[in-house]
Structure formats: C-alpha cells, structure tokens
Amino acid sequence: MTGVADINARASFPGIRLGGLMGVRDTARINMIENQLRPSKVTDERVIGAFARLRRELFVPEPLRGVAYLDEDLPLGRGRYLMEPMIGARLLQAMMPGAKETALVVGAGVGYEAAILALLTRSVIALEDDEQLARLGRAALVDHRIGSVVYVDGPLKTGHRQRAPYDLILFAGAVAEIPSEIAAQLAEAGRMAAVLRAAQGVGRATLTTRTGGVLAHRVIFDAATPLLPGFVPKPAFVF
C-alpha cells in the first residue's frame, strides 16, 4: 500500500488534507487512486485529479458512505448501481475529455461520473429518470459547488435531443446495445463510452467514435458492470 510520503512525492490532491490531519475518508480516497486507479492503467493526471477532488461518499445514500471507495459497484436500489471507480475512470480516460467540450451522461444516477466530467469539460447534461437518485446527485453537486451539470428528467433510451450534438456521451451502467437515437446525438469527432454486455457473460467496455459521419467501435477492456434497467437484452425467440 502506498504511504503518505510516497503520495506527496508523486502528486498533489486537491481537496485532500495530506499528512497528519488527513481524515479517514481522505485516506480512503487516496487509496482508491493509488491502489485501484493507477495500477489499472489510469494515467491521465487530469482524470486522476478530478477523482481526487470529489468526495465520493457524498454521492451515495448515508448507509453506503463507509464503503463508498470500495473497488466494486455500489447498489443504490431499484436495480441501479454506482459504477466501480476503476471502470468509470478508464471509460472517462478513453474519451479524452476536452475543457471546451459538452457531455451527456445517460443514466447519470447519483451524478458522480457527471461531476467528474464537469471538472474536465465545459458542460454536462445528466439524464436520469429516477428522481430519488437525481435528488442525491443535485445535493452532492451543490456540496462541491459544481454548477455546470444540469439534471434532465426523461427516458434514458432516447437521450436528450434538445442539447445535442454532444462531444462526449457516457453510459453510467452497462447496456445490451447503444440505441440508435442516442448514437445519432454524438457530434462529429465525438467519443462515446459504454460497457456492452449480454444478460450473461462479461461486458466489453467499448469506445465509439464518429468520423465523417461514420461510427467506429473499439473494445477497450472487459468489465462486469451491472446492466442499466431498461437496457437489458431482448429475450431470444424460441420456436
């Protein structure tokens, strides 16, 4: 495990009190970065810095705050999960967010990934149809003084055409396939990241890019991210 002295030598962590005054959750956040993100090929210091700034425990219900930094998907109820930190970090890194870009997060849930993107881009639309999760997310955004994320209530499978096209689109949960209506909202030279998985088996974290109007897909890594409700595979027809 990485010590505080090693961490101080490698990087600064905005919002974390390094040294003797460091709190338990500050320590958990540094351990998440040093023992989950960096060993898993997360090397973009902008992405790492964004994860360091956010208090992940504020984005989850009170009973889960003690386990907010575990390397697993956290159950939020009603079939929803907050993605494992490493999975979210690698998806975000693959999209290479730019400071002047706009983003859409589909199934934003409690808004953690949307908040990370807000620190890396110009503006973020957080599409969510569960008001209870959205309420948690809005409160956490206020706590972090992040004003560039706008929650939108609506069906997840249709995206949000009103603010399209988006330079970046992130699915904050696994999907069986990317709906064509959402793919159409990706801007030219845009990047879209999602974990694609069938009902059974390992998912494939996939980066989709649009060049000359043509979509290209590239598998980045394997992931066992839970499926977003409403995005499950259609049952196979049986004779």
Backbone as CSV, one residue per row, in Angstrom:
resi,resn,N_x,N_y,N_z,CA_x,CA_y,CA_z,C_x,C_y,C_z
1,MET,0.844,-1.184,0.000,0.000,0.000,0.000,0.885,1.241,0.000
2,THR,0.493,2.260,-0.743,1.284,3.466,-0.869,1.195,4.313,0.384
3,GLY,2.310,4.820,0.861,2.331,5.669,2.045,2.111,7.116,1.699
4,VAL,1.821,7.944,2.733,1.581,9.370,2.507,2.803,10.055,1.940
5,ALA,3.984,9.682,2.412,5.204,10.297,1.901,5.375,10.027,0.415
6,ASP,5.075,8.798,-0.002,5.173,8.463,-1.425,4.180,9.280,-2.234
7,ILE,2.971,9.433,-1.708,1.940,10.174,-2.420,2.332,11.630,-2.569
8,ASN,2.852,12.236,-1.485,3.272,13.627,-1.550,4.345,13.831,-2.606
9,ALA,5.203,12.838,-2.776,6.281,12.948,-3.748,5.775,12.834,-5.175
10,ARG,4.638,12.151,-5.376,4.178,11.880,-6.730,3.209,12.920,-7.259
11,ALA,2.300,13.402,-6.403,1.267,14.298,-6.915,0.582,15.012,-5.777
12,SER,-0.084,16.128,-6.119,-0.922,16.821,-5.149,-2.353,16.400,-5.367
13,PHE,-3.147,16.436,-4.301,-4.530,16.003,-4.377,-5.429,17.132,-3.897
14,PRO,-6.029,17.899,-4.823,-6.893,19.000,-4.420,-8.026,18.501,-3.530
15,GLY,-8.283,19.223,-2.441,-9.393,18.877,-1.574,-9.069,17.826,-0.529
16,ILE,-7.842,17.290,-0.543,-7.453,16.277,0.442,-6.365,16.850,1.340
17,ARG,-6.534,16.690,2.639,-5.568,17.182,3.605,-4.492,16.110,3.799
18,LEU,-3.352,16.308,3.182,-2.280,15.320,3.295,-1.548,15.472,4.628
19,GLY,-1.031,14.362,5.118,-0.253,14.402,6.338,-1.085,13.993,7.546
20,GLY,-0.678,14.501,8.723,-1.286,14.078,9.964,-2.742,14.451,10.114
21,LEU,-3.223,15.499,9.399,-4.599,15.960,9.546,-5.551,15.248,8.605
22,MET,-5.063,14.286,7.869,-5.871,13.605,6.875,-6.960,12.769,7.535
23,GLY,-8.209,12.907,7.064,-9.320,12.163,7.616,-9.395,10.752,7.068
24,VAL,-10.266,9.938,7.677,-10.423,8.543,7.263,-10.860,8.462,5.812
25,ARG,-11.824,9.292,5.411,-12.317,9.233,4.042,-11.340,9.852,3.053
26,ASP,-10.540,10.835,3.507,-9.458,11.332,2.661,-8.471,10.203,2.364
27,THR,-8.149,9.440,3.394,-7.247,8.296,3.217,-7.847,7.281,2.256
28,ALA,-9.149,7.016,2.400,-9.818,6.064,1.508,-9.785,6.555,0.068
29,ARG,-9.925,7.862,-0.118,-9.906,8.408,-1.480,-8.522,8.274,-2.103
30,ILE,-7.482,8.553,-1.322,-6.117,8.384,-1.833,-5.836,6.917,-2.130
31,ASN,-6.288,6.025,-1.258,-6.091,4.599,-1.516,-6.809,4.163,-2.784
32,MET,-7.993,4.720,-3.036,-8.710,4.418,-4.278,-7.858,4.794,-5.481
33,ILE,-7.261,5.970,-5.424,-6.458,6.446,-6.550,-5.183,5.625,-6.719
34,GLU,-4.477,5.406,-5.609,-3.177,4.758,-5.691,-3.247,3.242,-5.836
35,ASN,-4.316,2.628,-5.323,-4.389,1.166,-5.316,-5.445,0.592,-6.257
36,GLN,-6.317,1.462,-6.803,-7.310,0.998,-7.775,-7.085,1.620,-9.150
37,LEU,-6.966,2.951,-9.197,-6.897,3.629,-10.495,-5.535,3.495,-11.161
38,ARG,-4.500,3.917,-10.484,-3.171,3.891,-11.123,-2.731,2.483,-11.541
39,PRO,-2.909,1.446,-10.708,-2.491,0.110,-11.141,-3.335,-0.441,-12.294
40,SER,-4.467,0.197,-12.585,-5.360,-0.289,-13.645,-5.257,0.562,-14.910
41,LYS,-4.072,1.137,-15.134,-3.762,1.877,-16.359,-4.466,3.220,-16.472
42,VAL,-4.887,3.772,-15.353,-5.399,5.141,-15.372,-4.198,6.054,-15.161
43,THR,-3.792,6.737,-16.229,-2.560,7.528,-16.211,-2.795,9.006,-16.481
44,ASP,-3.983,9.376,-16.942,-4.287,10.775,-17.246,-4.403,11.549,-15.927
45,GLU,-3.474,12.461,-15.689,-3.460,13.180,-14.417,-4.667,14.107,-14.257
46,ARG,-5.264,14.551,-15.361,-6.480,15.360,-15.251,-7.621,14.512,-14.689
47,VAL,-7.736,13.286,-15.177,-8.772,12.379,-14.674,-8.501,12.040,-13.209
48,ILE,-7.257,11.709,-12.892,-6.908,11.385,-11.510,-7.176,12.572,-10.593
49,GLY,-6.834,13.772,-11.050,-7.071,14.960,-10.244,-8.548,15.193,-9.982
50,ALA,-9.391,14.896,-10.986,-10.835,15.059,-10.808,-11.362,14.067,-9.768
51,PHE,-10.902,12.832,-9.821,-11.310,11.845,-8.823,-10.838,12.265,-7.428
52,ALA,-9.677,12.893,-7.349,-9.161,13.332,-6.054,-9.993,14.461,-5.463
53,ARG,-10.581,15.276,-6.301,-11.332,16.437,-5.812,-12.703,16.074,-5.261
54,LEU,-13.288,15.000,-5.751,-14.673,14.687,-5.378,-14.748,13.772,-4.165
55,ARG,-15.655,14.107,-3.261,-15.918,13.273,-2.086,-16.990,12.264,-2.473
56,ARG,-16.559,11.107,-2.896,-17.466,10.086,-3.432,-18.553,9.720,-2.419
57,GLU,-18.228,9.798,-1.132,-19.200,9.421,-0.112,-20.436,10.321,-0.109
58,LEU,-20.318,11.540,-0.640,-21.462,12.439,-0.671,-22.442,12.096,-1.793
59,PHE,-22.034,11.230,-2.704,-22.881,10.856,-3.830,-23.677,9.582,-3.575
60,VAL,-23.560,9.011,-2.392,-24.276,7.766,-2.104,-25.152,7.955,-0.877
61,PRO,-26.170,7.112,-0.704,-27.003,7.199,0.498,-26.162,7.017,1.761
62,GLU,-26.620,7.586,2.850,-25.892,7.565,4.120,-25.394,6.182,4.521
63,PRO,-26.195,5.105,4.397,-25.703,3.778,4.823,-24.512,3.270,4.017
64,LEU,-24.270,3.841,2.840,-23.173,3.366,1.991,-21.921,4.229,2.089
65,ARG,-21.959,5.275,2.873,-20.830,6.204,2.886,-19.546,5.563,3.402
66,GLY,-19.670,4.614,4.298,-18.485,3.948,4.820,-17.799,3.031,3.825
67,VAL,-18.511,2.667,2.756,-17.933,1.759,1.747,-17.864,2.430,0.377
68,ALA,-17.968,3.749,0.348,-18.057,4.477,-0.918,-16.851,4.270,-1.825
69,TYR,-15.689,3.989,-1.240,-14.460,3.896,-2.037,-14.039,2.457,-2.338
70,LEU,-14.903,1.495,-2.047,-14.572,0.105,-2.370,-14.463,-0.082,-3.883
71,ASP,-13.670,-1.068,-4.281,-13.482,-1.350,-5.707,-14.566,-2.300,-6.209
72,GLU,-15.816,-1.855,-6.115,-16.935,-2.641,-6.606,-18.100,-1.703,-6.909
73,ASP,-19.077,-2.215,-7.657,-20.272,-1.436,-7.958,-21.141,-1.361,-6.697
74,LEU,-21.588,-0.162,-6.361,-22.373,0.016,-5.141,-23.866,0.002,-5.462
75,PRO,-24.648,-0.866,-4.805,-26.088,-0.940,-5.078,-26.823,0.269,-4.508
76,LEU,-27.622,0.906,-5.358,-28.356,2.109,-4.953,-29.848,1.837,-4.806
77,GLY,-30.268,0.612,-5.110,-31.685,0.270,-5.030,-32.360,0.331,-6.391
78,ARG,-33.459,-0.415,-6.516,-34.262,-0.449,-7.749,-33.419,-0.828,-8.973
79,GLY,-32.451,-1.725,-8.746,-31.634,-2.223,-9.843,-30.567,-1.272,-10.336
80,ARG,-30.298,-0.222,-9.602,-29.300,0.766,-10.027,-28.029,0.643,-9.194
81,TYR,-26.895,1.025,-9.798,-25.592,0.913,-9.155,-24.752,2.146,-9.479
82,LEU,-23.853,2.470,-8.549,-22.786,3.422,-8.849,-21.600,2.603,-9.326
83,MET,-21.105,2.942,-10.518,-20.042,2.148,-11.125,-18.777,2.105,-10.261
84,GLU,-18.110,0.968,-10.319,-16.807,0.800,-9.686,-15.875,1.935,-10.133
85,PRO,-15.109,2.538,-9.225,-14.259,3.673,-9.600,-13.335,3.405,-10.784
86,MET,-12.682,2.250,-10.792,-11.736,1.963,-11.871,-12.421,1.918,-13.226
87,ILE,-13.619,1.347,-13.294,-14.338,1.261,-14.570,-14.692,2.657,-15.063
88,GLY,-15.258,3.463,-14.158,-15.594,4.831,-14.544,-14.375,5.614,-14.993
89,ALA,-13.263,5.473,-14.280,-12.050,6.216,-14.612,-11.503,5.815,-15.979
90,ARG,-11.499,4.530,-16.276,-10.956,4.094,-17.564,-11.859,4.495,-18.731
91,LEU,-13.167,4.478,-18.517,-14.077,4.947,-19.563,-13.861,6.431,-19.826
92,LEU,-13.766,7.207,-18.755,-13.569,8.649,-18.901,-12.224,8.950,-19.553
93,GLN,-11.195,8.249,-19.153,-9.875,8.455,-19.749,-9.891,8.151,-21.242
94,ALA,-10.585,7.084,-21.622,-10.640,6.696,-23.033,-11.306,7.762,-23.896
95,MET,-12.244,8.509,-23.304,-12.944,9.549,-24.070,-12.106,10.812,-24.260
96,MET,-11.034,10.956,-23.496,-10.151,12.119,-23.577,-10.951,13.424,-23.553
97,PRO,-11.623,13.721,-22.452,-12.465,14.923,-22.389,-11.650,16.202,-22.569
98,GLY,-12.232,17.140,-23.302,-11.598,18.433,-23.511,-12.309,19.528,-22.744
99,ALA,-11.568,20.558,-22.360,-12.115,21.605,-21.497,-13.256,22.383,-22.145
100,LYS,-13.334,22.422,-23.462,-14.375,23.192,-24.146,-15.507,22.313,-24.665
101,GLU,-15.513,21.050,-24.285,-16.480,20.111,-24.838,-17.734,19.983,-23.977
102,THR,-18.794,19.463,-24.617,-20.054,19.216,-23.925,-20.262,17.711,-23.815
103,ALA,-20.965,17.297,-22.752,-21.121,15.869,-22.492,-22.546,15.535,-22.086
104,LEU,-22.934,14.299,-22.391,-24.198,13.721,-21.949,-23.878,12.459,-21.168
105,VAL,-24.460,12.328,-19.966,-24.330,11.101,-19.193,-25.702,10.445,-19.155
106,VAL,-25.798,9.248,-19.713,-27.061,8.506,-19.776,-27.163,7.605,-18.552
107,GLY,-28.265,7.739,-17.803,-28.388,7.005,-16.557,-27.439,7.561,-15.519
108,ALA,-27.446,8.881,-15.369,-26.475,9.565,-14.510,-26.591,9.160,-13.051
109,GLY,-27.756,8.674,-12.635,-27.917,8.218,-11.260,-27.613,9.311,-10.251
110,VAL,-26.680,9.028,-9.335,-26.334,9.988,-8.285,-25.333,11.043,-8.749
111,GLY,-24.954,11.010,-10.022,-24.211,12.110,-10.604,-22.711,12.117,-10.424
112,TYR,-22.141,11.022,-9.917,-20.695,11.015,-9.658,-19.882,11.166,-10.942
113,GLU,-20.196,10.369,-11.949,-19.455,10.464,-13.218,-19.724,11.802,-13.911
114,ALA,-20.960,12.311,-13.778,-21.277,13.624,-14.353,-20.442,14.710,-13.691
115,ALA,-20.249,14.598,-12.372,-19.439,15.582,-11.658,-17.976,15.507,-12.082
116,ILE,-17.460,14.287,-12.268,-16.089,14.136,-12.768,-15.956,14.819,-14.123
117,LEU,-16.904,14.545,-15.018,-16.865,15.165,-16.340,-16.961,16.683,-16.257
118,ALA,-17.718,17.193,-15.296,-17.861,18.635,-15.153,-16.524,19.308,-14.849
119,LEU,-15.634,18.596,-14.164,-14.319,19.135,-13.855,-13.374,19.078,-15.053
120,LEU,-13.788,18.370,-16.095,-12.926,18.164,-17.266,-13.461,18.799,-18.537
121,THR,-14.722,19.245,-18.524,-15.366,19.756,-19.730,-16.067,21.088,-19.442
122,ARG,-16.762,21.605,-20.466,-17.476,22.881,-20.312,-18.828,22.712,-19.655
123,SER,-19.592,21.682,-20.071,-20.933,21.489,-19.508,-21.362,20.043,-19.668
124,VAL,-22.281,19.620,-18.779,-22.723,18.221,-18.753,-24.237,18.176,-18.573
125,ILE,-24.889,17.344,-19.393,-26.293,17.005,-19.191,-26.337,15.649,-18.497
126,ALA,-26.979,15.586,-17.341,-27.123,14.334,-16.587,-28.548,13.836,-16.774
127,LEU,-28.713,12.855,-17.636,-30.042,12.322,-17.949,-30.394,11.224,-16.955
128,GLU,-31.511,11.399,-16.238,-31.885,10.446,-15.209,-33.400,10.424,-15.042
129,ASP,-33.969,9.217,-14.916,-35.420,9.101,-14.753,-35.834,8.689,-13.348
130,ASP,-34.859,8.562,-12.421,-35.148,8.223,-11.041,-34.949,9.479,-10.192
131,GLU,-36.036,10.076,-9.737,-35.957,11.347,-9.024,-35.195,11.228,-7.716
132,GLN,-35.290,10.083,-7.045,-34.590,9.916,-5.770,-33.079,9.959,-5.971
133,LEU,-32.592,9.292,-7.015,-31.158,9.329,-7.306,-30.735,10.722,-7.744
134,ALA,-31.562,11.365,-8.569,-31.247,12.705,-9.037,-31.172,13.691,-7.872
135,ARG,-32.029,13.507,-6.870,-32.011,14.393,-5.712,-30.688,14.270,-4.959
136,LEU,-30.218,13.030,-4.797,-28.913,12.822,-4.168,-27.806,13.501,-4.966
137,GLY,-27.880,13.332,-6.278,-26.859,13.912,-7.145,-26.839,15.430,-7.084
138,ARG,-28.005,16.046,-7.130,-28.063,17.510,-7.073,-27.469,18.036,-5.769
139,ALA,-27.777,17.355,-4.663,-27.251,17.787,-3.372,-25.729,17.689,-3.340
140,ALA,-25.180,16.605,-3.893,-23.724,16.434,-3.909,-23.059,17.484,-4.800
141,LEU,-23.701,17.822,-5.906,-23.156,18.858,-6.787,-23.110,20.206,-6.079
142,VAL,-24.149,20.510,-5.315,-24.168,21.754,-4.537,-23.045,21.744,-3.508
143,ASP,-22.867,20.615,-2.824,-21.805,20.500,-1.821,-20.430,20.750,-2.430
144,HIS,-20.253,20.349,-3.692,-18.966,20.529,-4.377,-18.890,21.840,-5.161
145,ARG,-19.965,22.618,-5.120,-20.030,23.890,-5.850,-19.785,23.704,-7.341
146,ILE,-20.389,22.682,-7.878,-20.310,22.410,-9.311,-21.606,22.888,-9.955
147,GLY,-21.505,23.864,-10.839,-22.695,24.445,-11.440,-22.869,24.147,-12.909
148,SER,-21.979,23.352,-13.487,-22.033,23.110,-14.932,-22.712,21.793,-15.296
149,VAL,-23.356,21.144,-14.312,-24.124,19.927,-14.573,-25.605,20.255,-14.452
150,VAL,-26.373,19.893,-15.471,-27.820,20.092,-15.460,-28.494,18.727,-15.501
151,TYR,-29.287,18.425,-14.468,-30.058,17.192,-14.471,-31.281,17.357,-15.360
152,VAL,-31.550,16.348,-16.166,-32.733,16.320,-17.024,-33.501,15.042,-16.743
153,ASP,-34.787,15.171,-16.490,-35.654,14.024,-16.243,-36.254,13.573,-17.563
154,GLY,-36.035,12.310,-17.921,-36.582,11.806,-19.173,-36.198,10.366,-19.406
155,PRO,-36.822,9.721,-20.379,-36.490,8.324,-20.680,-35.043,8.193,-21.131
156,LEU,-34.342,7.235,-20.539,-32.918,7.115,-20.808,-32.620,6.675,-22.234
157,LYS,-33.467,5.847,-22.806,-33.163,5.235,-24.110,-33.248,6.215,-25.277
158,THR,-33.796,7.414,-25.022,-33.910,8.382,-26.125,-32.874,9.491,-26.041
159,GLY,-32.058,9.498,-24.986,-31.076,10.561,-24.862,-31.756,11.899,-24.597
160,HIS,-31.082,12.975,-25.007,-31.648,14.317,-24.824,-31.337,15.139,-26.068
161,ARG,-32.246,15.079,-27.026,-32.027,15.715,-28.333,-31.915,17.233,-28.251
162,GLN,-32.568,17.826,-27.256,-32.654,19.280,-27.202,-31.295,19.966,-27.118
163,ARG,-30.312,19.295,-26.525,-28.977,19.904,-26.382,-27.934,19.228,-27.269
164,ALA,-28.358,18.292,-28.091,-27.437,17.588,-28.982,-26.968,18.539,-30.100
165,PRO,-25.830,18.233,-30.755,-24.978,17.061,-30.524,-24.021,17.264,-29.359
166,TYR,-23.512,16.133,-28.845,-22.576,16.143,-27.724,-21.207,15.658,-28.184
167,ASP,-20.179,16.286,-27.662,-18.817,15.822,-27.959,-18.523,14.499,-27.270
168,LEU,-19.158,14.295,-26.111,-18.921,13.101,-25.311,-20.255,12.536,-24.823
169,ILE,-20.396,11.220,-24.882,-21.563,10.547,-24.315,-21.056,9.374,-23.485
170,LEU,-21.499,9.330,-22.234,-21.104,8.249,-21.333,-22.348,7.555,-20.801
171,PHE,-22.349,6.226,-20.838,-23.398,5.426,-20.202,-22.895,5.030,-18.815
172,ALA,-23.612,5.462,-17.773,-23.175,5.190,-16.398,-23.720,3.855,-15.901
173,GLY,-23.557,2.847,-16.706,-24.018,1.495,-16.435,-23.939,0.729,-17.737
174,ALA,-23.998,-0.593,-17.647,-23.887,-1.413,-18.852,-25.191,-1.403,-19.641
175,VAL,-25.069,-1.605,-20.952,-26.230,-1.688,-21.843,-26.027,-2.852,-22.804
176,ALA,-27.132,-3.442,-23.240,-27.028,-4.541,-24.205,-26.576,-4.026,-25.562
177,GLU,-27.043,-2.846,-25.918,-26.647,-2.202,-27.162,-26.889,-0.707,-27.030
178,ILE,-26.243,0.059,-27.888,-26.418,1.508,-27.869,-27.600,1.877,-28.752
179,PRO,-28.636,2.500,-28.200,-29.785,2.890,-29.027,-29.361,3.829,-30.148
180,SER,-29.906,3.608,-31.327,-29.546,4.434,-32.485,-29.894,5.902,-32.255
181,GLU,-30.943,6.154,-31.481,-31.342,7.537,-31.223,-30.282,8.276,-30.413
182,ILE,-29.620,7.559,-29.502,-28.549,8.194,-28.733,-27.289,8.317,-29.579
183,ALA,-26.963,7.310,-30.349,-25.784,7.377,-31.220,-25.879,8.556,-32.175
184,ALA,-27.096,8.880,-32.612,-27.299,9.997,-33.536,-26.997,11.343,-32.877
185,GLN,-26.927,11.369,-31.551,-26.679,12.626,-30.832,-25.200,12.887,-30.596
186,LEU,-24.337,11.995,-31.095,-22.893,12.169,-30.960,-22.383,13.086,-32.070
187,ALA,-21.629,14.100,-31.693,-21.117,15.073,-32.654,-20.016,14.467,-33.522
188,GLU,-19.739,15.129,-34.625,-18.599,14.759,-35.451,-17.328,14.878,-34.605
189,ALA,-16.474,13.868,-34.697,-15.255,13.746,-33.894,-15.562,13.476,-32.424
190,GLY,-16.824,13.145,-32.117,-17.210,12.859,-30.750,-16.813,11.462,-30.315
191,ARG,-16.848,11.227,-28.995,-16.494,9.932,-28.416,-17.590,9.491,-27.453
192,MET,-17.941,8.239,-27.535,-18.986,7.670,-26.682,-18.434,6.412,-26.008
193,ALA,-18.632,6.300,-24.692,-18.097,5.157,-23.937,-19.231,4.434,-23.227
194,ALA,-19.200,3.105,-23.324,-20.227,2.285,-22.684,-19.689,0.880,-22.482
195,VAL,-20.229,0.209,-21.472,-19.956,-1.219,-21.290,-21.092,-1.969,-21.962
196,LEU,-20.776,-2.744,-22.985,-21.777,-3.522,-23.717,-21.731,-4.955,-23.214
197,ARG,-22.903,-5.465,-22.790,-22.911,-6.844,-22.294,-24.278,-7.478,-22.489
198,ALA,-24.233,-8.793,-22.701,-25.457,-9.572,-22.769,-25.934,-9.848,-21.349
199,ALA,-27.076,-10.521,-21.236,-27.626,-10.810,-19.910,-26.646,-11.636,-19.087
200,GLN,-25.947,-12.546,-19.736,-24.939,-13.368,-19.074,-23.583,-13.088,-19.711
201,GLY,-22.540,-13.302,-18.935,-21.209,-13.149,-19.501,-20.596,-11.799,-19.182
202,VAL,-19.344,-11.655,-19.579,-18.566,-10.459,-19.283,-18.905,-9.351,-20.267
203,GLY,-18.957,-8.140,-19.770,-19.202,-6.997,-20.628,-17.927,-6.537,-21.298
204,ARG,-18.083,-5.720,-22.327,-16.953,-5.170,-23.069,-17.044,-3.647,-23.024
205,ALA,-16.112,-3.025,-22.311,-16.042,-1.568,-22.323,-15.631,-1.136,-23.722
206,THR,-16.454,-0.312,-24.342,-16.299,-0.004,-25.767,-16.278,1.500,-26.000
207,LEU,-15.341,1.946,-26.806,-15.262,3.350,-27.208,-15.764,3.469,-28.638
208,THR,-16.745,4.349,-28.835,-17.306,4.596,-30.158,-16.944,6.017,-30.585
209,THR,-16.465,6.161,-31.819,-16.099,7.478,-32.333,-16.856,7.749,-33.633
210,ARG,-17.074,9.025,-33.909,-17.732,9.417,-35.164,-16.743,10.220,-35.997
211,THR,-16.454,9.716,-37.182,-15.543,10.378,-38.109,-16.171,10.378,-39.496
212,GLY,-16.369,11.555,-40.067,-17.008,11.642,-41.372,-18.407,11.059,-41.369
213,GLY,-19.073,11.155,-40.229,-20.434,10.629,-40.117,-20.506,9.137,-39.868
214,VAL,-19.366,8.459,-39.845,-19.336,7.006,-39.666,-18.920,6.668,-38.237
215,LEU,-19.647,5.735,-37.615,-19.325,5.300,-36.263,-18.365,4.122,-36.301
216,ALA,-17.332,4.184,-35.484,-16.374,3.085,-35.350,-16.321,2.680,-33.887
217,HIS,-16.168,1.371,-33.641,-16.208,0.844,-32.276,-14.892,0.128,-31.960
218,ARG,-14.409,0.354,-30.738,-13.178,-0.315,-30.307,-13.342,-0.800,-28.871
219,VAL,-13.110,-2.097,-28.648,-13.179,-2.651,-27.299,-11.926,-2.244,-26.539
220,ILE,-12.119,-1.734,-25.312,-11.001,-1.250,-24.506,-10.580,-2.279,-23.463
221,PHE,-11.562,-2.830,-22.741,-11.266,-3.803,-21.685,-12.550,-4.521,-21.304
222,ASP,-12.421,-5.580,-20.530,-13.578,-6.327,-20.035,-14.086,-5.711,-18.731
223,ALA,-15.400,-5.815,-18.505,-15.982,-5.254,-17.278,-17.260,-6.003,-16.937
224,ALA,-17.499,-6.183,-15.638,-18.708,-6.873,-15.175,-19.748,-5.881,-14.656
225,THR,-19.771,-4.699,-15.213,-20.689,-3.640,-14.788,-22.145,-4.091,-14.924
226,PRO,-22.979,-3.863,-13.898,-24.393,-4.255,-13.995,-25.123,-3.484,-15.087
227,LEU,-26.134,-4.137,-15.657,-26.938,-3.522,-16.709,-27.847,-2.437,-16.140
228,LEU,-27.988,-1.362,-16.894,-28.975,-0.345,-16.554,-30.373,-0.909,-16.807
229,PRO,-31.312,-0.741,-15.885,-32.690,-1.173,-16.155,-33.214,-0.494,-17.417
230,GLY,-33.907,-1.262,-18.241,-34.399,-0.723,-19.499,-33.452,-0.928,-20.661
231,PHE,-32.223,-1.349,-20.358,-31.230,-1.599,-21.411,-30.822,-3.069,-21.452
232,VAL,-31.649,-3.944,-20.878,-31.331,-5.376,-20.858,-31.553,-5.970,-22.228
233,PRO,-30.889,-7.082,-22.554,-31.068,-7.705,-23.872,-32.506,-8.180,-24.061
234,LYS,-32.966,-8.147,-25.305,-34.282,-8.681,-25.635,-34.235,-10.197,-25.564
235,PRO,-35.275,-10.826,-25.041,-35.306,-12.301,-24.966,-35.213,-12.915,-26.365
236,ALA,-34.419,-13.980,-26.452,-34.295,-14.672,-27.732,-35.607,-15.380,-28.067
237,PHE,-35.983,-15.377,-29.344,-37.223,-16.021,-29.754,-37.008,-17.537,-29.769
238,VAL,-37.921,-18.249,-29.143,-37.831,-19.709,-29.077,-39.005,-20.313,-29.843
239,PHE,-38.690,-21.231,-30.762,-39.756,-21.898,-31.534,-40.477,-22.900,-30.665
